[in-house]
Amino acid sequence: MNKLPILGITMGDPCGIGPEITVKALSHEKIYDACHPLVIGSAKVVKEAIAICEKKLEINAITSVKDAKFIFGIIDVLDQDNVDILSLVRGEVSKTGGQAAYEAIAKAIDLAMKEEIDGTITGPLNKEALNLAGYHYSGHTEIYAKLTNTKDYSMMLADGNLRVVHVSTHVSLREACDRCTKERIGSVIKLAEEACKSLGINNPKIAVAGLNPHSGENGLFGREEIDEIIPAIEKAQLEGVNVEGPIPPDTLFSKALGGQYDIVVAMYHDQGHIPVKVVGFQYNHELKQWNAVSGVNITLGLPIIRSSVDHGTAFDQAGKGTANEESLVNAIDYGARLAITRLQNK
């Protein structure tokens, strides 16, 4: 297939590191070999980020996708012109930052739903800033679900061949336990299978984590495994899904990292996030900086493609030009792979 997918990359909160990692990511020529990147946000903010990061790049500010050049060395920016650059304060939570971040996301979703672009890649936003701007969502995933009218969705984190999909994410631990129902777990198992197949894994081996210590120890530490998790697994097995569990999570993720499983179904936010970030985030205490910040966040079940960085706005690093772009590069790579598969299947 010769056609490269057009990927809309949202700038993220302009007060954070989003613009800088975007500029750094698009200074990698390999990105242009994999896709046609289109930044969605403020051209003025991107221009300043180029100066901060000391990159020799130009900007092509446009108002329509058809005017993009998609040439390495020139960053195409679908300019929303919605940030007063003179009053912008980097490193601080603000209504302006939340507003700009939301508008970029909404525009990217709209373009993808209209099939003017083939996928979306999201830069980091700040939930407090988002709420200050009047958008009461707990994160990207919930915005995408709302604006695409999607009811059955899940978050997948990936770092290399370690993939984790979540039964619940941004809720309290008490509510997360209540959300571990056989219906929801069964749905997420299917989403996990479909995600792997979209990445070219034809018969994925899926592992389901237990909720309780030792996966409940046959009811000694809780009945969720017996009443909800096992019935969901058995139903999926009868439907032909290659799935096992529940497996105690204190050993499961090491097995998955070693290649025994293609994807893990985690029961709640931290159960899935911690192992992925332990693998992908490497902090250098001596230099007091991150040597690596890898990992990708993908929303499953949407009618459009959404891949994202697996970290926040890092306000403490904003404006310094030191932020690590690795996670965004990985997100673009994943998004391109998903988009190419979808285009081939049309």
Contacts in CASP RR format, 6 or more apart in sequence:
PFRMAT RR
TARGET T0000
AUTHOR 0000-0000-0000
METHOD contacts of the structure
MODEL  1
MNKLPILGITMGDPCGIGPEITVKALSHEKIYDACHPLVIGSAKVVKEAI
AICEKKLEINAITSVKDAKFIFGIIDVLDQDNVDILSLVRGEVSKTGGQA
AYEAIAKAIDLAMKEEIDGTITGPLNKEALNLAGYHYSGHTEIYAKLTNT
KDYSMMLADGNLRVVHVSTHVSLREACDRCTKERIGSVIKLAEEACKSLG
INNPKIAVAGLNPHSGENGLFGREEIDEIIPAIEKAQLEGVNVEGPIPPD
TLFSKALGGQYDIVVAMYHDQGHIPVKVVGFQYNHELKQWNAVSGVNITL
GLPIIRSSVDHGTAFDQAGKGTANEESLVNAIDYGARLAITRLQNK
1 340 0 8 1.000
1 343 0 8 1.000
1 344 0 8 1.000
3 343 0 8 1.000
4 34 0 8 1.000
4 35 0 8 1.000
4 36 0 8 1.000
4 70 0 8 1.000
4 336 0 8 1.000
5 35 0 8 1.000
5 36 0 8 1.000
5 118 0 8 1.000
5 119 0 8 1.000
5 335 0 8 1.000
5 336 0 8 1.000
5 339 0 8 1.000
5 340 0 8 1.000
5 343 0 8 1.000
6 35 0 8 1.000
6 36 0 8 1.000
6 38 0 8 1.000
6 65 0 8 1.000
6 68 0 8 1.000
6 70 0 8 1.000
6 116 0 8 1.000
6 117 0 8 1.000
6 118 0 8 1.000
6 119 0 8 1.000
7 35 0 8 1.000
7 36 0 8 1.000
7 37 0 8 1.000
7 38 0 8 1.000
7 117 0 8 1.000
7 118 0 8 1.000
7 119 0 8 1.000
7 120 0 8 1.000
7 121 0 8 1.000
7 332 0 8 1.000
7 335 0 8 1.000
7 336 0 8 1.000
7 339 0 8 1.000
8 37 0 8 1.000
8 38 0 8 1.000
8 39 0 8 1.000
8 40 0 8 1.000
8 78 0 8 1.000
8 108 0 8 1.000
8 111 0 8 1.000
8 112 0 8 1.000
8 117 0 8 1.000
8 119 0 8 1.000
8 120 0 8 1.000
8 121 0 8 1.000
9 22 0 8 1.000
9 25 0 8 1.000
9 37 0 8 1.000
9 38 0 8 1.000
9 39 0 8 1.000
9 40 0 8 1.000
9 120 0 8 1.000
9 121 0 8 1.000
9 122 0 8 1.000
9 123 0 8 1.000
9 328 0 8 1.000
9 332 0 8 1.000
10 39 0 8 1.000
10 40 0 8 1.000
10 41 0 8 1.000
10 101 0 8 1.000
10 104 0 8 1.000
10 105 0 8 1.000
10 107 0 8 1.000
10 108 0 8 1.000
10 120 0 8 1.000
10 121 0 8 1.000
10 122 0 8 1.000
10 123 0 8 1.000
11 18 0 8 1.000
11 19 0 8 1.000
11 22 0 8 1.000
11 39 0 8 1.000
11 40 0 8 1.000
11 41 0 8 1.000
11 42 0 8 1.000
11 45 0 8 1.000
11 46 0 8 1.000
11 100 0 8 1.000
11 101 0 8 1.000
11 104 0 8 1.000
11 123 0 8 1.000
12 18 0 8 1.000
12 19 0 8 1.000
12 41 0 8 1.000
12 100 0 8 1.000
12 101 0 8 1.000
12 104 0 8 1.000
12 122 0 8 1.000
12 123 0 8 1.000
12 124 0 8 1.000
12 125 0 8 1.000
12 313 0 8 1.000
13 97 0 8 1.000
13 98 0 8 1.000
13 100 0 8 1.000
13 101 0 8 1.000
13 124 0 8 1.000
13 125 0 8 1.000
13 126 0 8 1.000
13 129 0 8 1.000
13 313 0 8 1.000
14 42 0 8 1.000
14 45 0 8 1.000
14 83 0 8 1.000
14 88 0 8 1.000
14 90 0 8 1.000
14 96 0 8 1.000
14 97 0 8 1.000
14 100 0 8 1.000
14 101 0 8 1.000
15 88 0 8 1.000
15 89 0 8 1.000
15 90 0 8 1.000
15 91 0 8 1.000
15 92 0 8 1.000
15 93 0 8 1.000
15 94 0 8 1.000
15 96 0 8 1.000
15 97 0 8 1.000
15 126 0 8 1.000
15 129 0 8 1.000
15 313 0 8 1.000
15 315 0 8 1.000
15 318 0 8 1.000
16 90 0 8 1.000
16 91 0 8 1.000
16 124 0 8 1.000
16 126 0 8 1.000
16 313 0 8 1.000
16 314 0 8 1.000
16 315 0 8 1.000
16 317 0 8 1.000
16 318 0 8 1.000
16 319 0 8 1.000
17 124 0 8 1.000
17 312 0 8 1.000
17 313 0 8 1.000
17 314 0 8 1.000
17 317 0 8 1.000
17 318 0 8 1.000
17 319 0 8 1.000
17 323 0 8 1.000
18 49 0 8 1.000
18 123 0 8 1.000
18 124 0 8 1.000
18 313 0 8 1.000
18 323 0 8 1.000
18 328 0 8 1.000
19 45 0 8 1.000
19 46 0 8 1.000
19 48 0 8 1.000
19 49 0 8 1.000
20 49 0 8 1.000
20 52 0 8 1.000
20 53 0 8 1.000
20 318 0 8 1.000
20 319 0 8 1.000
20 321 0 8 1.000
20 323 0 8 1.000
20 325 0 8 1.000
21 123 0 8 1.000
21 309 0 8 1.000
21 323 0 8 1.000
21 324 0 8 1.000
21 325 0 8 1.000
21 327 0 8 1.000
21 328 0 8 1.000
22 39 0 8 1.000
22 46 0 8 1.000
22 49 0 8 1.000
22 123 0 8 1.000
22 325 0 8 1.000
22 328 0 8 1.000
23 46 0 8 1.000
23 49 0 8 1.000
23 50 0 8 1.000
23 53 0 8 1.000
23 55 0 8 1.000
23 57 0 8 1.000
23 75 0 8 1.000
24 53 0 8 1.000
24 55 0 8 1.000
24 323 0 8 1.000
24 325 0 8 1.000
24 328 0 8 1.000
25 31 0 8 1.000
25 325 0 8 1.000
25 328 0 8 1.000
25 329 0 8 1.000
25 332 0 8 1.000
26 37 0 8 1.000
26 39 0 8 1.000
26 57 0 8 1.000
26 73 0 8 1.000
26 75 0 8 1.000
27 53 0 8 1.000
27 55 0 8 1.000
27 57 0 8 1.000
27 73 0 8 1.000
28 329 0 8 1.000
29 72 0 8 1.000
31 37 0 8 1.000
31 329 0 8 1.000
31 332 0 8 1.000
32 70 0 8 1.000
32 71 0 8 1.000
32 72 0 8 1.000
34 332 0 8 1.000
34 333 0 8 1.000
34 336 0 8 1.000
35 332 0 8 1.000
35 335 0 8 1.000
35 336 0 8 1.000
35 339 0 8 1.000
36 68 0 8 1.000
36 70 0 8 1.000
37 70 0 8 1.000
37 75 0 8 1.000
37 76 0 8 1.000
37 332 0 8 1.000
38 65 0 8 1.000
38 68 0 8 1.000
38 70 0 8 1.000
38 76 0 8 1.000
38 77 0 8 1.000
38 78 0 8 1.000
38 117 0 8 1.000
39 46 0 8 1.000
39 75 0 8 1.000
39 76 0 8 1.000
39 77 0 8 1.000
39 78 0 8 1.000
40 77 0 8 1.000
40 78 0 8 1.000
40 80 0 8 1.000
40 104 0 8 1.000
40 107 0 8 1.000
40 108 0 8 1.000
40 111 0 8 1.000
41 77 0 8 1.000
41 78 0 8 1.000
41 79 0 8 1.000
41 80 0 8 1.000
41 82 0 8 1.000
41 100 0 8 1.000
41 103 0 8 1.000
41 104 0 8 1.000
41 107 0 8 1.000
42 77 0 8 1.000
42 79 0 8 1.000
42 80 0 8 1.000
42 81 0 8 1.000
42 82 0 8 1.000
42 83 0 8 1.000
42 85 0 8 1.000
42 100 0 8 1.000
43 59 0 8 1.000
43 61 0 8 1.000
43 77 0 8 1.000
43 79 0 8 1.000
43 81 0 8 1.000
44 81 0 8 1.000
44 83 0 8 1.000
44 85 0 8 1.000
45 83 0 8 1.000
45 85 0 8 1.000
45 88 0 8 1.000
45 100 0 8 1.000
46 59 0 8 1.000
46 75 0 8 1.000
46 77 0 8 1.000
47 59 0 8 1.000
48 85 0 8 1.000
50 57 0 8 1.000
50 59 0 8 1.000
50 75 0 8 1.000
52 319 0 8 1.000
52 320 0 8 1.000
52 321 0 8 1.000
53 321 0 8 1.000
54 321 0 8 1.000
56 73 0 8 1.000
57 73 0 8 1.000
57 74 0 8 1.000
57 75 0 8 1.000
58 73 0 8 1.000
58 74 0 8 1.000
58 75 0 8 1.000
59 74 0 8 1.000
59 75 0 8 1.000
59 77 0 8 1.000
60 67 0 8 1.000
60 68 0 8 1.000
60 69 0 8 1.000
60 74 0 8 1.000
60 75 0 8 1.000
60 76 0 8 1.000
60 77 0 8 1.000
61 77 0 8 1.000
61 79 0 8 1.000
62 68 0 8 1.000
62 76 0 8 1.000
62 77 0 8 1.000
62 78 0 8 1.000
62 79 0 8 1.000
63 78 0 8 1.000
63 79 0 8 1.000
64 78 0 8 1.000
65 78 0 8 1.000
65 111 0 8 1.000
65 116 0 8 1.000
65 117 0 8 1.000
68 76 0 8 1.000
68 78 0 8 1.000
69 76 0 8 1.000
70 76 0 8 1.000
78 107 0 8 1.000
80 100 0 8 1.000
80 103 0 8 1.000
80 104 0 8 1.000
80 107 0 8 1.000
82 99 0 8 1.000
82 100 0 8 1.000
82 103 0 8 1.000
83 96 0 8 1.000
83 97 0 8 1.000
83 100 0 8 1.000
84 96 0 8 1.000
87 96 0 8 1.000
88 96 0 8 1.000
90 315 0 8 1.000
90 318 0 8 1.000
90 319 0 8 1.000
91 313 0 8 1.000
91 315 0 8 1.000
91 316 0 8 1.000
91 318 0 8 1.000
91 319 0 8 1.000
92 315 0 8 1.000
93 126 0 8 1.000
93 128 0 8 1.000
93 129 0 8 1.000
93 132 0 8 1.000
93 315 0 8 1.000
94 129 0 8 1.000
94 132 0 8 1.000
95 129 0 8 1.000
95 132 0 8 1.000
95 133 0 8 1.000
96 133 0 8 1.000
97 126 0 8 1.000
97 129 0 8 1.000
97 133 0 8 1.000
98 125 0 8 1.000
98 126 0 8 1.000
98 129 0 8 1.000
98 130 0 8 1.000
98 132 0 8 1.000
98 133 0 8 1.000
98 135 0 8 1.000
99 133 0 8 1.000
101 125 0 8 1.000
101 126 0 8 1.000
101 129 0 8 1.000
101 130 0 8 1.000
102 125 0 8 1.000
102 130 0 8 1.000
102 133 0 8 1.000
102 135 0 8 1.000
102 143 0 8 1.000
105 122 0 8 1.000
105 125 0 8 1.000
105 140 0 8 1.000
105 143 0 8 1.000
105 144 0 8 1.000
105 147 0 8 1.000
106 143 0 8 1.000
106 147 0 8 1.000
108 117 0 8 1.000
108 120 0 8 1.000
108 122 0 8 1.000
109 120 0 8 1.000
109 143 0 8 1.000
109 144 0 8 1.000
109 147 0 8 1.000
109 148 0 8 1.000
109 304 0 8 1.000
110 147 0 8 1.000
111 117 0 8 1.000
111 120 0 8 1.000
112 118 0 8 1.000
112 119 0 8 1.000
112 120 0 8 1.000
112 304 0 8 1.000
112 305 0 8 1.000
113 148 0 8 1.000
113 303 0 8 1.000
113 304 0 8 1.000
118 305 0 8 1.000
118 339 0 8 1.000
118 342 0 8 1.000
118 343 0 8 1.000
119 304 0 8 1.000
119 305 0 8 1.000
119 306 0 8 1.000
119 335 0 8 1.000
119 338 0 8 1.000
119 339 0 8 1.000
120 304 0 8 1.000
120 305 0 8 1.000
120 306 0 8 1.000
120 307 0 8 1.000
121 306 0 8 1.000
121 307 0 8 1.000
121 308 0 8 1.000
121 328 0 8 1.000
121 331 0 8 1.000
121 332 0 8 1.000
121 335 0 8 1.000
122 140 0 8 1.000
122 306 0 8 1.000
122 307 0 8 1.000
122 308 0 8 1.000
122 309 0 8 1.000
122 331 0 8 1.000
123 308 0 8 1.000
123 309 0 8 1.000
123 328 0 8 1.000
124 309 0 8 1.000
124 311 0 8 1.000
124 312 0 8 1.000
124 313 0 8 1.000
124 314 0 8 1.000
125 139 0 8 1.000
125 140 0 8 1.000
125 312 0 8 1.000
125 313 0 8 1.000
126 312 0 8 1.000
126 313 0 8 1.000
126 315 0 8 1.000
127 137 0 8 1.000
127 138 0 8 1.000
127 139 0 8 1.000
130 137 0 8 1.000
130 139 0 8 1.000
131 137 0 8 1.000
135 143 0 8 1.000
137 143 0 8 1.000
137 146 0 8 1.000
138 170 0 8 1.000
139 170 0 8 1.000
140 297 0 8 1.000
140 299 0 8 1.000
140 306 0 8 1.000
140 308 0 8 1.000
141 153 0 8 1.000
141 155 0 8 1.000
141 169 0 8 1.000
141 170 0 8 1.000
141 299 0 8 1.000
142 170 0 8 1.000
144 150 0 8 1.000
144 153 0 8 1.000
144 299 0 8 1.000
144 302 0 8 1.000
144 304 0 8 1.000
144 306 0 8 1.000
145 151 0 8 1.000
145 153 0 8 1.000
145 299 0 8 1.000
145 302 0 8 1.000
148 302 0 8 1.000
148 303 0 8 1.000
148 304 0 8 1.000
150 301 0 8 1.000
150 302 0 8 1.000
150 303 0 8 1.000
152 187 0 8 1.000
152 191 0 8 1.000
152 301 0 8 1.000
153 191 0 8 1.000
153 299 0 8 1.000
153 300 0 8 1.000
153 301 0 8 1.000
153 302 0 8 1.000
154 165 0 8 1.000
154 166 0 8 1.000
154 167 0 8 1.000
154 187 0 8 1.000
154 188 0 8 1.000
154 191 0 8 1.000
154 192 0 8 1.000
154 299 0 8 1.000
154 300 0 8 1.000
154 301 0 8 1.000
155 165 0 8 1.000
155 166 0 8 1.000
155 169 0 8 1.000
155 297 0 8 1.000
155 298 0 8 1.000
155 299 0 8 1.000
155 300 0 8 1.000
156 163 0 8 1.000
156 164 0 8 1.000
156 165 0 8 1.000
156 166 0 8 1.000
156 191 0 8 1.000
156 192 0 8 1.000
156 195 0 8 1.000
156 263 0 8 1.000
156 297 0 8 1.000
156 298 0 8 1.000
156 299 0 8 1.000
156 300 0 8 1.000
157 163 0 8 1.000
157 164 0 8 1.000
157 165 0 8 1.000
157 166 0 8 1.000
157 272 0 8 1.000
157 273 0 8 1.000
157 276 0 8 1.000
157 295 0 8 1.000
157 296 0 8 1.000
157 297 0 8 1.000
157 298 0 8 1.000
157 310 0 8 1.000
158 164 0 8 1.000
158 276 0 8 1.000
158 295 0 8 1.000
158 296 0 8 1.000
158 298 0 8 1.000
158 334 0 8 1.000
159 276 0 8 1.000
159 279 0 8 1.000
159 280 0 8 1.000
159 294 0 8 1.000
159 295 0 8 1.000
159 296 0 8 1.000
159 310 0 8 1.000
159 330 0 8 1.000
160 294 0 8 1.000
160 295 0 8 1.000
160 330 0 8 1.000
161 257 0 8 1.000
161 259 0 8 1.000
161 262 0 8 1.000
162 253 0 8 1.000
162 256 0 8 1.000
162 257 0 8 1.000
162 275 0 8 1.000
162 276 0 8 1.000
162 279 0 8 1.000
163 192 0 8 1.000
163 195 0 8 1.000
163 196 0 8 1.000
163 256 0 8 1.000
163 262 0 8 1.000
163 263 0 8 1.000
163 264 0 8 1.000
164 253 0 8 1.000
164 256 0 8 1.000
164 263 0 8 1.000
164 264 0 8 1.000
164 265 0 8 1.000
164 266 0 8 1.000
164 272 0 8 1.000
164 273 0 8 1.000
164 275 0 8 1.000
164 276 0 8 1.000
165 188 0 8 1.000
165 191 0 8 1.000
165 192 0 8 1.000
165 195 0 8 1.000
165 263 0 8 1.000
165 264 0 8 1.000
165 265 0 8 1.000
165 266 0 8 1.000
165 300 0 8 1.000
166 188 0 8 1.000
166 265 0 8 1.000
166 266 0 8 1.000
166 267 0 8 1.000
166 268 0 8 1.000
166 269 0 8 1.000
166 272 0 8 1.000
167 176 0 8 1.000
167 179 0 8 1.000
167 180 0 8 1.000
167 184 0 8 1.000
167 185 0 8 1.000
167 188 0 8 1.000
167 265 0 8 1.000
167 266 0 8 1.000
167 267 0 8 1.000
167 268 0 8 1.000
168 175 0 8 1.000
168 176 0 8 1.000
168 179 0 8 1.000
168 180 0 8 1.000
168 184 0 8 1.000
168 267 0 8 1.000
168 268 0 8 1.000
168 269 0 8 1.000
169 268 0 8 1.000
169 269 0 8 1.000
170 269 0 8 1.000
171 179 0 8 1.000
171 269 0 8 1.000
173 268 0 8 1.000
176 267 0 8 1.000
176 268 0 8 1.000
176 269 0 8 1.000
177 211 0 8 1.000
177 224 0 8 1.000
177 268 0 8 1.000
180 211 0 8 1.000
180 224 0 8 1.000
180 228 0 8 1.000
180 229 0 8 1.000
180 267 0 8 1.000
180 268 0 8 1.000
181 228 0 8 1.000
182 227 0 8 1.000
182 228 0 8 1.000
182 229 0 8 1.000
182 231 0 8 1.000
182 232 0 8 1.000
182 235 0 8 1.000
183 232 0 8 1.000
185 208 0 8 1.000
185 228 0 8 1.000
185 229 0 8 1.000
185 232 0 8 1.000
185 233 0 8 1.000
185 265 0 8 1.000
186 232 0 8 1.000
186 235 0 8 1.000
186 236 0 8 1.000
188 265 0 8 1.000
189 206 0 8 1.000
189 208 0 8 1.000
189 232 0 8 1.000
189 233 0 8 1.000
189 236 0 8 1.000
189 241 0 8 1.000
189 243 0 8 1.000
189 265 0 8 1.000
190 236 0 8 1.000
190 241 0 8 1.000
191 300 0 8 1.000
191 301 0 8 1.000
192 204 0 8 1.000
192 206 0 8 1.000
192 263 0 8 1.000
192 265 0 8 1.000
192 300 0 8 1.000
193 204 0 8 1.000
193 206 0 8 1.000
193 241 0 8 1.000
193 242 0 8 1.000
193 243 0 8 1.000
194 300 0 8 1.000
194 301 0 8 1.000
195 263 0 8 1.000
195 298 0 8 1.000
195 300 0 8 1.000
196 204 0 8 1.000
196 206 0 8 1.000
196 262 0 8 1.000
196 263 0 8 1.000
197 204 0 8 1.000
198 338 0 8 1.000
198 341 0 8 1.000
198 342 0 8 1.000
199 337 0 8 1.000
199 338 0 8 1.000
199 341 0 8 1.000
200 341 0 8 1.000
201 262 0 8 1.000
203 242 0 8 1.000
204 242 0 8 1.000
204 262 0 8 1.000
204 263 0 8 1.000
205 242 0 8 1.000
205 243 0 8 1.000
205 244 0 8 1.000
205 260 0 8 1.000
205 261 0 8 1.000
205 262 0 8 1.000
206 241 0 8 1.000
206 242 0 8 1.000
206 243 0 8 1.000
206 244 0 8 1.000
206 261 0 8 1.000
206 262 0 8 1.000
206 263 0 8 1.000
206 264 0 8 1.000
206 265 0 8 1.000
207 243 0 8 1.000
207 244 0 8 1.000
207 245 0 8 1.000
207 247 0 8 1.000
207 252 0 8 1.000
207 255 0 8 1.000
207 256 0 8 1.000
207 260 0 8 1.000
207 261 0 8 1.000
207 263 0 8 1.000
207 264 0 8 1.000
207 265 0 8 1.000
208 229 0 8 1.000
208 232 0 8 1.000
208 233 0 8 1.000
208 243 0 8 1.000
208 244 0 8 1.000
208 245 0 8 1.000
208 246 0 8 1.000
208 247 0 8 1.000
208 264 0 8 1.000
208 265 0 8 1.000
209 245 0 8 1.000
209 246 0 8 1.000
209 247 0 8 1.000
209 248 0 8 1.000
209 249 0 8 1.000
209 252 0 8 1.000
209 264 0 8 1.000
209 265 0 8 1.000
209 266 0 8 1.000
209 267 0 8 1.000
209 271 0 8 1.000
209 272 0 8 1.000
210 216 0 8 1.000
210 224 0 8 1.000
210 225 0 8 1.000
210 229 0 8 1.000
210 245 0 8 1.000
210 246 0 8 1.000
210 247 0 8 1.000
210 248 0 8 1.000
210 249 0 8 1.000
210 267 0 8 1.000
211 224 0 8 1.000
211 225 0 8 1.000
211 229 0 8 1.000
211 246 0 8 1.000
211 267 0 8 1.000
211 268 0 8 1.000
212 221 0 8 1.000
212 222 0 8 1.000
212 224 0 8 1.000
212 225 0 8 1.000
213 221 0 8 1.000
213 248 0 8 1.000
214 220 0 8 1.000
214 221 0 8 1.000
214 248 0 8 1.000
215 225 0 8 1.000
215 229 0 8 1.000
215 245 0 8 1.000
215 246 0 8 1.000
215 247 0 8 1.000
215 248 0 8 1.000
216 222 0 8 1.000
216 223 0 8 1.000
216 224 0 8 1.000
216 225 0 8 1.000
218 226 0 8 1.000
219 225 0 8 1.000
219 226 0 8 1.000
225 246 0 8 1.000
229 245 0 8 1.000
229 246 0 8 1.000
229 267 0 8 1.000
230 245 0 8 1.000
230 246 0 8 1.000
233 243 0 8 1.000
233 244 0 8 1.000
233 245 0 8 1.000
233 246 0 8 1.000
236 243 0 8 1.000
237 243 0 8 1.000
244 261 0 8 1.000
247 255 0 8 1.000
249 266 0 8 1.000
249 271 0 8 1.000
252 261 0 8 1.000
252 264 0 8 1.000
253 264 0 8 1.000
253 272 0 8 1.000
253 275 0 8 1.000
255 261 0 8 1.000
256 263 0 8 1.000
256 264 0 8 1.000
257 275 0 8 1.000
257 279 0 8 1.000
264 272 0 8 1.000
266 272 0 8 1.000
276 295 0 8 1.000
276 310 0 8 1.000
277 310 0 8 1.000
280 292 0 8 1.000
280 293 0 8 1.000
280 294 0 8 1.000
280 295 0 8 1.000
281 290 0 8 1.000
281 292 0 8 1.000
281 293 0 8 1.000
281 294 0 8 1.000
281 311 0 8 1.000
282 290 0 8 1.000
282 291 0 8 1.000
282 292 0 8 1.000
282 293 0 8 1.000
283 289 0 8 1.000
283 290 0 8 1.000
283 291 0 8 1.000
284 290 0 8 1.000
284 291 0 8 1.000
289 322 0 8 1.000
290 324 0 8 1.000
291 324 0 8 1.000
292 324 0 8 1.000
292 326 0 8 1.000
293 310 0 8 1.000
293 311 0 8 1.000
293 324 0 8 1.000
293 326 0 8 1.000
293 327 0 8 1.000
294 310 0 8 1.000
294 326 0 8 1.000
294 327 0 8 1.000
294 330 0 8 1.000
295 309 0 8 1.000
295 310 0 8 1.000
295 326 0 8 1.000
295 327 0 8 1.000
295 330 0 8 1.000
295 331 0 8 1.000
296 307 0 8 1.000
296 308 0 8 1.000
296 309 0 8 1.000
296 310 0 8 1.000
296 327 0 8 1.000
296 330 0 8 1.000
296 331 0 8 1.000
296 334 0 8 1.000
297 307 0 8 1.000
297 308 0 8 1.000
297 309 0 8 1.000
297 310 0 8 1.000
297 331 0 8 1.000
298 306 0 8 1.000
298 307 0 8 1.000
298 308 0 8 1.000
298 334 0 8 1.000
298 335 0 8 1.000
298 338 0 8 1.000
299 306 0 8 1.000
299 308 0 8 1.000
305 335 0 8 1.000
305 338 0 8 1.000
305 339 0 8 1.000
305 342 0 8 1.000
307 331 0 8 1.000
307 332 0 8 1.000
307 334 0 8 1.000
307 335 0 8 1.000
307 338 0 8 1.000
308 331 0 8 1.000
309 327 0 8 1.000
309 328 0 8 1.000
309 331 0 8 1.000
310 327 0 8 1.000
310 331 0 8 1.000
311 327 0 8 1.000
314 323 0 8 1.000
317 323 0 8 1.000
END
